[in-house]
Amino acid sequence: MARQDYEYVRRGTANIFCIVEPKAGRHLTYATPNRTAKQFARALRRIAQRYRSARTIHLVMDNLNTHRDRPEPELRLADPSSALSR
């Protein structure tokens, strides 16, 4: 029997932000074309919108540079009273 091989052709990449709420058994996923601070800020805004009534939202993140760097002023959350802004 002859050995068969294949060639993998990469057609691009994408990024997926996954927000997990384990006690409720829910998760939110957001696919983005890239992984930039701007895309991360948008994901944070979506979390804030999803949990508008929350007093506090705790984030557990890895050390990715988009998570550590200070966001540009235009990327900060629009609503300073948001649970993510505190």
PyMOL commands that set and color helices and strands:
alter all, ss='L'
color gray80, all
select helices_A, chain A and resi 22-24+37-50+65-68+73-75
alter helices_A, ss='H'
color red, helices_A
select strands_A, chain A and resi 15-21+26-32
alter strands_A, ss='S'
color yellow, strands_A
deselect
rebuild
show_as cartoon
